[in-house]
Amino acid sequence: MLGAAKVVPLHFRGWGHFSEGADVLRAEFEAAGLAGRLVLLEPGERTDV
């Protein structure tokens, strides 16, 4: 939809009002054939995109 080469979701961990976590994100990206675009970081982790 966005055409982004990489997607780095933020603020989905530790907030009680979010019902979907990393497992759901990973599964949805895999189902859409976009698993290679998803970058899931641990809090404080860095990456280059």
Backbone atoms as SQL, in Angstrom:
CREATE TABLE atoms (id INTEGER PRIMARY KEY, chain TEXT, resi INTEGER, resn TEXT, atom TEXT, x REAL, y REAL, z REAL);
INSERT INTO atoms VALUES
  (1, 'A', 1, 'MET', 'N', 0.818, -1.189, 0.000),
  (2, 'A', 1, 'MET', 'CA', 0.000, 0.000, 0.000),
  (3, 'A', 1, 'MET', 'C', 0.869, 1.264, 0.000),
  (4, 'A', 2, 'LEU', 'N', 1.886, 1.280, 0.845),
  (5, 'A', 2, 'LEU', 'CA', 2.771, 2.439, 0.913),
  (6, 'A', 2, 'LEU', 'C', 3.915, 2.364, -0.077),
  (7, 'A', 3, 'GLY', 'N', 4.228, 1.154, -0.509),
  (8, 'A', 3, 'GLY', 'CA', 5.364, 0.984, -1.407),
  (9, 'A', 3, 'GLY', 'C', 6.696, 1.113, -0.694),
  (10, 'A', 4, 'ALA', 'N', 6.686, 1.035, 0.630),
  (11, 'A', 4, 'ALA', 'CA', 7.918, 1.184, 1.410),
  (12, 'A', 4, 'ALA', 'C', 8.781, -0.064, 1.279),
  (13, 'A', 5, 'ALA', 'N', 10.086, 0.141, 1.190),
  (14, 'A', 5, 'ALA', 'CA', 11.012, -0.981, 1.124),
  (15, 'A', 5, 'ALA', 'C', 11.112, -1.686, 2.469),
  (16, 'A', 6, 'LYS', 'N', 11.006, -0.928, 3.558),
  (17, 'A', 6, 'LYS', 'CA', 11.054, -1.468, 4.920),
  (18, 'A', 6, 'LYS', 'C', 9.966, -0.799, 5.749),
  (19, 'A', 7, 'VAL', 'N', 9.389, -1.574, 6.665),
  (20, 'A', 7, 'VAL', 'CA', 8.379, -1.063, 7.585),
  (21, 'A', 7, 'VAL', 'C', 8.861, -1.383, 8.995),
  (22, 'A', 8, 'VAL', 'N', 8.991, -0.348, 9.822),
  (23, 'A', 8, 'VAL', 'CA', 9.458, -0.500, 11.193),
  (24, 'A', 8, 'VAL', 'C', 8.343, -0.033, 12.128),
  (25, 'A', 9, 'PRO', 'N', 7.485, -0.954, 12.590),
  (26, 'A', 9, 'PRO', 'CA', 6.413, -0.555, 13.491),
  (27, 'A', 9, 'PRO', 'C', 6.969, -0.148, 14.858),
  (28, 'A', 10, 'LEU', 'N', 6.424, 0.902, 15.410),
  (29, 'A', 10, 'LEU', 'CA', 6.849, 1.402, 16.719),
  (30, 'A', 10, 'LEU', 'C', 5.643, 1.513, 17.642),
  (31, 'A', 11, 'HIS', 'N', 5.914, 1.516, 18.924),
  (32, 'A', 11, 'HIS', 'CA', 4.892, 1.758, 19.952),
  (33, 'A', 11, 'HIS', 'C', 3.772, 0.724, 19.949),
  (34, 'A', 12, 'PHE', 'N', 4.063, -0.511, 19.611),
  (35, 'A', 12, 'PHE', 'CA', 3.033, -1.545, 19.661),
  (36, 'A', 12, 'PHE', 'C', 3.247, -2.476, 20.850),
  (37, 'A', 13, 'ARG', 'N', 4.335, -2.299, 21.575),
  (38, 'A', 13, 'ARG', 'CA', 4.619, -3.120, 22.754),
  (39, 'A', 13, 'ARG', 'C', 4.369, -2.313, 24.025),
  (40, 'A', 14, 'GLY', 'N', 3.773, -2.973, 24.997),
  (41, 'A', 14, 'GLY', 'CA', 3.668, -2.379, 26.317),
  (42, 'A', 14, 'GLY', 'C', 2.550, -1.377, 26.508),
  (43, 'A', 15, 'TRP', 'N', 1.766, -1.127, 25.499),
  (44, 'A', 15, 'TRP', 'CA', 0.637, -0.217, 25.642),
  (45, 'A', 15, 'TRP', 'C', -0.621, -1.068, 25.713),
  (46, 'A', 16, 'GLY', 'N', -1.356, -0.982, 26.807),
  (47, 'A', 16, 'GLY', 'CA', -2.501, -1.843, 27.042),
  (48, 'A', 16, 'GLY', 'C', -3.606, -1.769, 26.007),
  (49, 'A', 17, 'HIS', 'N', -3.738, -0.653, 25.311),
  (50, 'A', 17, 'HIS', 'CA', -4.829, -0.519, 24.346),
  (51, 'A', 17, 'HIS', 'C', -4.534, -1.182, 23.006),
  (52, 'A', 18, 'PHE', 'N', -3.315, -1.654, 22.792),
  (53, 'A', 18, 'PHE', 'CA', -3.011, -2.396, 21.572),
  (54, 'A', 18, 'PHE', 'C', -3.239, -3.875, 21.825),
  (55, 'A', 19, 'SER', 'N', -4.041, -4.512, 20.996),
  (56, 'A', 19, 'SER', 'CA', -4.356, -5.922, 21.186),
  (57, 'A', 19, 'SER', 'C', -3.532, -6.834, 20.286),
  (58, 'A', 20, 'GLU', 'N', -2.757, -6.272, 19.383),
  (59, 'A', 20, 'GLU', 'CA', -1.960, -7.072, 18.457),
  (60, 'A', 20, 'GLU', 'C', -0.485, -6.796, 18.701),
  (61, 'A', 21, 'GLY', 'N', 0.281, -7.860, 18.809),
  (62, 'A', 21, 'GLY', 'CA', 1.707, -7.717, 19.051),
  (63, 'A', 21, 'GLY', 'C', 2.539, -8.141, 17.859),
  (64, 'A', 22, 'ALA', 'N', 3.800, -8.411, 18.131),
  (65, 'A', 22, 'ALA', 'CA', 4.754, -8.760, 17.080),
  (66, 'A', 22, 'ALA', 'C', 4.338, -10.017, 16.321),
  (67, 'A', 23, 'ASP', 'N', 3.773, -11.003, 17.020),
  (68, 'A', 23, 'ASP', 'CA', 3.369, -12.243, 16.345),
  (69, 'A', 23, 'ASP', 'C', 2.302, -11.983, 15.292),
  (70, 'A', 24, 'VAL', 'N', 1.341, -11.121, 15.616),
  (71, 'A', 24, 'VAL', 'CA', 0.277, -10.796, 14.663),
  (72, 'A', 24, 'VAL', 'C', 0.844, -10.011, 13.489),
  (73, 'A', 25, 'LEU', 'N', 1.698, -9.041, 13.774),
  (74, 'A', 25, 'LEU', 'CA', 2.323, -8.268, 12.693),
  (75, 'A', 25, 'LEU', 'C', 3.096, -9.188, 11.753),
  (76, 'A', 26, 'ARG', 'N', 3.909, -10.055, 12.329),
  (77, 'A', 26, 'ARG', 'CA', 4.714, -10.979, 11.528),
  (78, 'A', 26, 'ARG', 'C', 3.817, -11.865, 10.651),
  (79, 'A', 27, 'ALA', 'N', 2.768, -12.416, 11.239),
  (80, 'A', 27, 'ALA', 'CA', 1.866, -13.298, 10.491),
  (81, 'A', 27, 'ALA', 'C', 1.166, -12.560, 9.355),
  (82, 'A', 28, 'GLU', 'N', 0.727, -11.344, 9.605),
  (83, 'A', 28, 'GLU', 'CA', 0.039, -10.566, 8.566),
  (84, 'A', 28, 'GLU', 'C', 0.977, -10.208, 7.419),
  (85, 'A', 29, 'PHE', 'N', 2.208, -9.829, 7.736),
  (86, 'A', 29, 'PHE', 'CA', 3.172, -9.511, 6.684),
  (87, 'A', 29, 'PHE', 'C', 3.524, -10.766, 5.881),
  (88, 'A', 30, 'GLU', 'N', 3.663, -11.895, 6.560),
  (89, 'A', 30, 'GLU', 'CA', 3.936, -13.156, 5.859),
  (90, 'A', 30, 'GLU', 'C', 2.779, -13.523, 4.940),
  (91, 'A', 31, 'ALA', 'N', 1.548, -13.401, 5.436),
  (92, 'A', 31, 'ALA', 'CA', 0.364, -13.733, 4.633),
  (93, 'A', 31, 'ALA', 'C', 0.264, -12.855, 3.393),
  (94, 'A', 32, 'ALA', 'N', 0.733, -11.618, 3.502),
  (95, 'A', 32, 'ALA', 'CA', 0.678, -10.694, 2.373),
  (96, 'A', 32, 'ALA', 'C', 1.899, -10.815, 1.458),
  (97, 'A', 33, 'GLY', 'N', 2.814, -11.726, 1.801),
  (98, 'A', 33, 'GLY', 'CA', 4.028, -11.885, 0.989),
  (99, 'A', 33, 'GLY', 'C', 5.017, -10.753, 1.174),
  (100, 'A', 34, 'LEU', 'N', 4.956, -10.090, 2.325),
  (101, 'A', 34, 'LEU', 'CA', 5.804, -8.922, 2.575),
  (102, 'A', 34, 'LEU', 'C', 6.734, -9.104, 3.768),
  (103, 'A', 35, 'ALA', 'N', 6.983, -10.334, 4.173),
  (104, 'A', 35, 'ALA', 'CA', 7.782, -10.603, 5.368),
  (105, 'A', 35, 'ALA', 'C', 9.170, -9.959, 5.287),
  (106, 'A', 36, 'GLY', 'N', 9.727, -9.873, 4.107),
  (107, 'A', 36, 'GLY', 'CA', 11.053, -9.290, 3.939),
  (108, 'A', 36, 'GLY', 'C', 11.113, -7.789, 4.178),
  (109, 'A', 37, 'ARG', 'N', 9.970, -7.146, 4.236),
  (110, 'A', 37, 'ARG', 'CA', 9.929, -5.696, 4.459),
  (111, 'A', 37, 'ARG', 'C', 9.776, -5.333, 5.932),
  (112, 'A', 38, 'LEU', 'N', 9.337, -6.285, 6.734),
  (113, 'A', 38, 'LEU', 'CA', 9.053, -6.013, 8.138),
  (114, 'A', 38, 'LEU', 'C', 10.327, -6.053, 8.964),
  (115, 'A', 39, 'VAL', 'N', 10.551, -4.998, 9.735),
  (116, 'A', 39, 'VAL', 'CA', 11.691, -4.919, 10.643),
  (117, 'A', 39, 'VAL', 'C', 11.137, -4.704, 12.043),
  (118, 'A', 40, 'LEU', 'N', 11.218, -5.756, 12.872),
  (119, 'A', 40, 'LEU', 'CA', 10.735, -5.666, 14.249),
  (120, 'A', 40, 'LEU', 'C', 11.940, -5.480, 15.160),
  (121, 'A', 41, 'LEU', 'N', 11.951, -4.374, 15.855),
  (122, 'A', 41, 'LEU', 'CA', 13.059, -4.053, 16.749),
  (123, 'A', 41, 'LEU', 'C', 12.644, -4.242, 18.197),
  (124, 'A', 42, 'GLU', 'N', 13.602, -4.625, 19.012),
  (125, 'A', 42, 'GLU', 'CA', 13.408, -4.652, 20.454),
  (126, 'A', 42, 'GLU', 'C', 13.608, -3.229, 20.979),
  (127, 'A', 43, 'PRO', 'N', 12.984, -2.890, 22.096),
  (128, 'A', 43, 'PRO', 'CA', 13.173, -1.545, 22.648),
  (129, 'A', 43, 'PRO', 'C', 14.661, -1.214, 22.802),
  (130, 'A', 44, 'GLY', 'N', 15.065, -0.079, 22.269),
  (131, 'A', 44, 'GLY', 'CA', 16.447, 0.377, 22.323),
  (132, 'A', 44, 'GLY', 'C', 17.325, -0.132, 21.195),
  (133, 'A', 45, 'GLU', 'N', 16.847, -1.076, 20.414),
  (134, 'A', 45, 'GLU', 'CA', 17.617, -1.630, 19.299),
  (135, 'A', 45, 'GLU', 'C', 17.630, -0.642, 18.142),
  (136, 'A', 46, 'ARG', 'N', 18.740, -0.631, 17.397),
  (137, 'A', 46, 'ARG', 'CA', 18.894, 0.252, 16.249),
  (138, 'A', 46, 'ARG', 'C', 19.052, -0.567, 14.976),
  (139, 'A', 47, 'THR', 'N', 18.721, 0.071, 13.862),
  (140, 'A', 47, 'THR', 'CA', 18.941, -0.556, 12.561),
  (141, 'A', 47, 'THR', 'C', 19.083, 0.532, 11.509),
  (142, 'A', 48, 'ASP', 'N', 19.643, 0.180, 10.385),
  (143, 'A', 48, 'ASP', 'CA', 19.701, 1.065, 9.225),
  (144, 'A', 48, 'ASP', 'C', 18.629, 0.614, 8.249),
  (145, 'A', 49, 'VAL', 'N', 17.874, 1.568, 7.740),
  (146, 'A', 49, 'VAL', 'CA', 16.864, 1.253, 6.729),
  (147, 'A', 49, 'VAL', 'C', 17.097, 2.084, 5.495);
